[in-house]
Amino acid sequence: MQPESLDPAALHFLPLGGTGEIGMNLNLYHTSGRWLMVDCGVMFGRDGPHDMHAVYPDPSFIVARRHQLEGLILTHAHQDHIGAVVDLWPVLRCRVFATRFCAAMLQSALAEANLTDEVPIRLLDERAKIKLGPFELQRVPLTHSTVEMGALIIRTSRGAVLHTGDWKLDPDPVEGRTSDQRALQRLADEQVVACVSDSTNADQEGWTPSEGSLKAPIQRLLAGCEHRVAFTLFASNVARIRTIVKAALEADRHPMLLGRSLQRTVQAAQRAGYLTDLPPFVSLREFGFIPRDRVLLLCTGSQGEPRAGLSRLAADQHRDAYFEPDDTVVFSARAIPGNELFIARIEKLLNERGVNIVRSDTAAVHVSGHPRRDELRALYEWVQPKFIVPVHGTPSKLEAHAALAEDQGFGAVRMRNGDVLRLAPGPVEVIQRVRTGRIKRVEEDRTARRGRDPRRGDRRKRRPTNRRR
């Protein structure tokens, strides 16, 4: 069967990315001869310690049918869900729907690509209801490791689907809304055909700890540090930024931002109404004039990215900031599988400089934004879908998720990128495959473009400082 022969009256689901891997999410729904795209993300690959590049799904299938594409709706502002919009919108040229924070984050990337005035972004309320052709969409707020995460109820003439996106059930998310449990429970009366759901932590028992549980441990950690402290974290985690900054202020430290993506996140968050009560961040130009025990840095580079703030600091290649013996670096993030060697390289440089390292596997400095098995069970008990469709996970995580669903008495579908899943009418099953693939983004090294050797850094003379010689 060829893709053109899809029954126009049926409801289909087709992932082009994000099913069989963590990252690069691009999902398609089809009915009545029309398509809906949910998320358009990247994942990051490496060819060596100094080469980190973005990879995005091959869009050929939907590009050939873009005249049937109703639009792209974004669940939240993480790069594995929005990072490929800048690459793929020029060949899709469709409407884009996002909440205020997600739109603000996306607009920063579009500005760099000179696409700001071209991409039609429609702003959505966090509980928006919109109709796009045969698809009636309702956002349901869920908690995650960034603000304004929203699951989608996708209603069609052939039934309803709950597309969760990334989520957890956090009673104290620190920033943003809590999950809308009542809206989810009401779905039990609709006979939802399928729940297409996050598998990231489906192999872990229990309940994912709350973001709010980090406030006291981070405060205690700062109280016990005598010199400079740097936190490296996922830049889009608005709640973690608040937690660290609040702890810094209570410890009488001056918070500073190091890294463009952190600066963009704070600016986007404040445009969307978050973090507006925090005092201004101290400029890095003041770094050398502030006593060591009063400095708090928030840095990019938690995954060992070669051009990120932490990497430059570890190699002593930053113009304004630096580490000295007995300073502390806190990895307030988990290591994404595949990045362990690159993080180890940064840690080696830090150890050689006598810097203390605090990791998330030995201290309470990070929690996941994804559901463990008890949260998955709770969601399915509320919604009562006929089938669970595991996505957003490696093959072992997808299998663990499917087995959990079956143990709970639900049907489960095992699929991979390129599988066309018929959801209704008739049996829920994979009916064919389409071609999928990955495309590597080619982009010029910004450091080299400024005329500097990226291996040497910027060694311009620093201001007078209180640095020990």
Residue pairs with C-beta under 8 A, 6 or more apart in sequence:
1 431
1 432
2 432
3 61
3 420
3 432
3 434
6 12
6 30
6 420
7 422
8 31
8 32
8 33
9 31
9 32
9 157
9 158
9 425
10 30
10 31
10 158
10 422
10 423
10 424
10 425
10 426
11 29
11 30
11 31
11 156
11 158
11 159
11 161
11 193
11 422
11 423
11 424
12 29
12 30
12 31
12 420
12 421
12 422
12 423
12 431
13 27
13 28
13 29
13 30
13 161
13 194
13 196
13 389
13 420
13 421
13 423
14 27
14 28
14 29
14 30
14 61
14 418
14 419
14 420
14 421
14 434
15 25
15 26
15 27
15 28
15 391
15 415
15 416
15 417
15 418
15 419
16 26
16 27
16 28
16 57
16 58
16 59
16 61
16 62
16 417
16 418
16 436
17 23
17 24
17 25
17 26
17 41
17 56
17 57
17 417
17 436
17 438
18 24
18 25
18 26
18 27
18 39
18 41
18 57
18 80
18 391
18 392
18 417
19 390
19 391
19 392
19 393
19 398
19 415
19 416
19 417
19 419
20 393
20 394
20 395
20 398
20 416
20 417
21 43
21 393
21 394
21 417
22 43
22 80
22 200
22 336
22 337
22 392
22 393
22 394
22 397
23 41
23 42
23 43
23 44
23 80
24 41
24 42
24 43
24 55
24 56
24 57
24 80
24 84
24 438
25 39
25 40
25 41
25 80
25 81
25 391
25 392
26 37
26 39
26 40
26 41
26 56
26 57
26 59
26 84
27 37
27 38
27 39
27 163
27 196
27 391
28 35
28 36
28 37
28 38
28 61
28 62
29 35
29 36
29 38
29 135
29 154
29 161
29 163
30 36
31 134
31 135
31 156
31 157
31 158
32 133
32 134
32 156
32 157
33 68
34 68
34 69
34 70
34 133
34 134
34 135
35 62
35 65
35 68
35 69
35 70
36 69
36 70
36 71
36 73
36 132
36 133
36 135
36 137
36 154
37 62
37 69
37 71
37 72
37 73
37 92
37 94
38 72
38 73
38 74
38 75
38 152
38 163
38 165
39 72
39 73
39 74
39 75
39 81
39 82
39 165
40 56
40 72
40 74
40 81
40 82
40 83
40 84
40 85
40 88
41 56
41 78
41 79
41 80
41 81
41 82
41 83
41 84
42 54
42 55
42 56
42 79
42 80
42 83
42 84
42 87
42 441
43 54
43 55
43 56
43 80
44 52
44 53
44 54
44 55
44 303
45 52
45 53
45 54
45 55
45 440
46 52
46 53
46 338
46 342
47 53
49 306
49 342
49 345
50 306
50 454
50 455
51 306
52 305
52 306
52 307
53 440
53 441
53 442
53 443
54 79
54 83
54 84
54 87
54 440
54 441
54 443
55 438
55 439
55 440
55 441
56 83
56 84
56 87
56 88
56 438
56 439
56 441
57 84
57 417
57 436
57 437
57 438
57 439
58 435
58 436
58 437
58 438
58 439
59 88
59 91
59 92
60 435
60 437
61 434
61 435
61 436
62 69
62 92
63 91
63 92
66 91
66 92
66 93
66 94
69 92
69 94
70 94
70 95
70 132
70 133
70 135
71 94
71 95
71 96
71 97
71 132
72 85
72 89
72 92
72 94
72 95
72 96
72 97
73 96
73 97
73 98
73 124
73 132
73 137
73 152
74 81
74 82
74 85
74 96
74 97
74 98
74 102
74 106
75 81
75 149
75 150
75 151
75 152
75 163
75 165
75 166
76 82
76 102
76 144
76 146
76 148
76 149
76 150
76 165
76 166
77 98
77 101
77 102
77 105
77 106
77 146
77 147
77 148
77 236
77 268
78 145
78 146
78 166
78 236
79 236
81 165
81 166
82 98
82 102
82 105
82 106
82 109
83 109
85 96
85 106
85 109
85 110
85 119
86 109
86 110
86 112
86 113
86 115
87 439
87 441
89 96
89 115
89 118
89 119
90 115
95 120
95 122
95 132
96 106
96 119
96 120
96 121
96 122
97 121
97 122
97 124
97 130
98 106
98 121
98 122
98 123
98 124
99 123
99 124
99 125
99 126
99 139
99 148
99 150
99 272
100 123
100 148
100 271
100 272
100 273
101 146
101 147
101 148
101 238
101 268
101 269
101 272
101 274
102 148
103 121
103 123
104 267
104 268
104 269
104 271
104 272
105 236
105 264
105 265
105 268
106 119
106 121
107 116
107 121
107 268
108 264
108 267
108 268
110 116
110 118
110 119
124 130
124 139
124 150
125 139
126 139
126 141
126 148
126 150
126 177
127 138
127 139
127 140
127 141
127 180
127 183
128 137
128 138
128 139
129 136
129 137
129 138
129 139
130 136
130 137
131 137
134 156
134 157
135 154
135 155
135 156
136 154
136 155
136 156
137 152
137 153
137 154
137 155
138 152
138 153
138 155
138 183
139 150
139 151
139 152
140 150
140 151
140 152
140 153
140 162
140 180
140 183
140 184
141 148
141 149
141 150
141 177
141 178
141 179
141 180
142 149
142 150
142 151
142 164
142 165
142 167
142 168
142 169
142 179
142 180
143 149
143 167
143 168
143 169
143 170
143 173
143 176
143 177
143 178
143 179
143 211
143 369
144 165
144 166
144 167
144 168
144 369
144 370
145 166
145 211
145 234
145 236
145 237
145 239
145 240
145 368
145 369
146 236
146 237
146 238
146 239
146 369
147 175
147 176
147 238
147 239
147 269
147 272
147 274
148 176
148 177
148 272
149 165
149 166
149 167
149 176
150 165
151 162
151 163
151 164
151 165
151 167
151 184
152 162
152 163
152 165
153 160
153 161
153 162
153 187
154 160
154 161
154 162
154 163
158 193
158 423
158 424
158 425
159 191
159 192
159 193
159 423
159 424
160 187
160 190
160 191
160 192
160 193
161 192
161 193
161 194
161 195
161 196
161 423
162 184
162 187
162 192
162 194
162 195
162 196
162 197
162 383
162 385
163 196
164 195
164 196
164 197
164 198
164 379
165 198
166 198
166 200
166 369
166 370
166 392
167 179
167 198
167 369
167 370
167 371
168 208
168 368
168 369
168 370
168 371
168 375
169 179
169 181
169 207
169 208
169 371
169 375
169 378
169 379
170 178
170 179
170 208
170 210
170 211
170 212
171 178
171 210
171 212
172 210
172 211
172 212
172 213
173 210
173 211
173 212
173 239
174 211
174 212
174 215
174 239
174 240
174 242
174 243
175 238
175 239
175 242
175 274
175 275
176 238
176 239
176 274
181 382
184 379
184 382
184 383
185 382
185 383
187 382
187 383
187 384
187 385
188 382
188 383
188 384
191 384
191 386
192 383
192 384
192 385
192 386
193 385
193 386
193 387
193 423
193 424
193 428
194 385
194 386
194 387
194 388
194 389
194 413
194 423
194 428
195 379
195 380
195 383
195 385
195 387
195 388
195 389
196 389
196 391
197 376
197 379
197 388
197 389
197 390
197 391
197 392
197 401
198 370
198 371
198 391
198 392
198 393
199 390
199 391
199 392
199 393
199 397
199 398
199 400
199 401
200 368
200 370
200 371
200 392
200 393
200 397
201 208
201 368
201 370
201 371
201 372
201 373
201 397
202 371
202 372
202 373
202 376
202 390
202 393
202 397
202 398
202 400
202 401
202 404
203 373
203 396
203 397
203 400
204 372
204 373
205 372
205 373
205 374
206 372
206 373
206 374
207 372
207 374
207 375
208 367
208 368
208 369
208 370
208 371
208 372
208 375
209 367
209 368
210 367
211 239
211 240
211 243
211 367
213 364
213 367
214 240
214 243
214 364
214 365
214 366
214 367
215 243
215 246
215 247
217 363
217 364
217 365
218 243
218 244
218 247
218 332
218 364
218 365
219 247
219 250
219 251
221 330
221 358
221 363
221 365
222 229
222 247
222 248
222 250
222 251
222 253
222 296
223 251
225 293
225 328
226 293
226 326
227 292
227 293
227 324
227 326
227 327
227 328
228 292
228 293
228 295
228 296
228 297
228 323
228 324
228 327
228 328
229 253
229 295
229 296
229 297
229 327
229 328
229 329
229 330
230 258
230 296
230 297
230 298
230 299
230 310
230 313
230 323
230 327
230 328
230 329
230 330
231 244
231 296
231 297
231 298
231 299
231 329
231 330
231 332
231 365
232 298
232 299
232 300
232 301
232 302
232 309
232 310
232 329
232 330
232 331
232 332
232 333
233 240
233 241
233 244
233 298
233 299
233 302
233 332
233 333
233 366
234 240
234 302
234 333
235 259
235 261
235 262
235 264
235 265
235 300
236 261
236 265
237 369
238 265
238 269
238 274
238 275
240 332
241 262
241 265
241 266
241 269
241 275
241 298
242 275
242 278
244 255
244 296
244 298
244 332
245 255
245 278
245 296
245 298
248 254
248 255
248 296
249 255
249 279
251 296
252 294
253 293
253 294
253 295
253 296
254 282
254 286
254 290
254 294
254 295
254 296
255 281
255 282
255 296
255 297
255 298
256 281
256 282
256 283
256 284
256 286
256 287
256 295
256 296
256 297
256 298
256 321
257 263
257 266
257 281
257 284
257 297
257 298
258 284
258 297
258 298
258 299
258 300
258 309
258 310
258 313
258 318
258 321
259 298
259 299
259 300
259 301
259 308
259 309
260 300
261 300
262 298
262 299
262 300
262 309
266 275
266 281
269 275
270 276
282 290
284 320
284 321
285 320
285 463
287 295
287 320
287 321
287 322
287 465
288 320
288 462
288 463
288 464
288 465
288 466
288 467
289 463
289 465
289 466
290 466
291 466
292 324
292 327
292 466
297 309
297 313
297 321
299 308
299 309
299 310
299 313
300 308
300 309
300 310
301 308
301 309
301 310
301 311
301 346
302 310
302 331
302 332
302 333
302 343
303 333
303 335
303 336
303 339
303 342
303 343
304 311
304 339
304 341
304 342
304 343
304 344
304 345
304 346
305 311
305 342
306 342
306 454
307 445
307 446
307 447
307 454
309 318
310 329
310 346
311 346
312 318
312 457
313 321
313 322
313 323
314 323
314 346
314 349
314 350
314 353
314 355
315 349
315 457
316 322
316 323
316 353
316 457
317 456
317 457
317 458
317 459
318 457
318 458
319 458
319 460
319 462
320 462
320 463
322 467
323 329
323 350
323 353
323 355
324 353
324 354
324 467
324 468
325 353
325 354
325 355
326 354
326 355
326 356
327 355
327 356
328 355
328 356
328 357
328 358
329 350
329 355
329 356
329 357
329 358
330 358
330 363
330 365
331 343
331 357
331 358
331 359
331 360
331 365
331 366
332 360
332 365
332 366
333 360
333 366
334 360
334 366
334 368
335 343
337 394
347 357
350 357
351 357
358 365
359 365
360 366
371 379
373 404
376 401
376 404
376 405
377 404
377 408
380 388
380 405
380 408
380 410
381 408
385 410
386 410
386 411
386 428
387 410
387 411
387 412
387 413
387 423
387 428
388 401
388 402
388 405
388 410
388 411
388 412
388 413
389 412
389 413
389 415
389 421
390 397
390 398
390 401
390 402
390 405
390 412
390 413
390 414
391 398
393 401
395 416
398 414
399 414
401 412
402 412
402 413
402 414
403 412
405 411
405 412
406 412
411 428
413 421
413 428
413 429
413 430
415 421
415 430
417 436
418 433
418 434
418 435
418 436
419 430
419 432
419 433
420 430
420 431
420 432
420 433
420 434
421 428
421 429
421 430
421 431
422 428
422 429
422 430
422 431
445 454
447 454
448 454
452 458
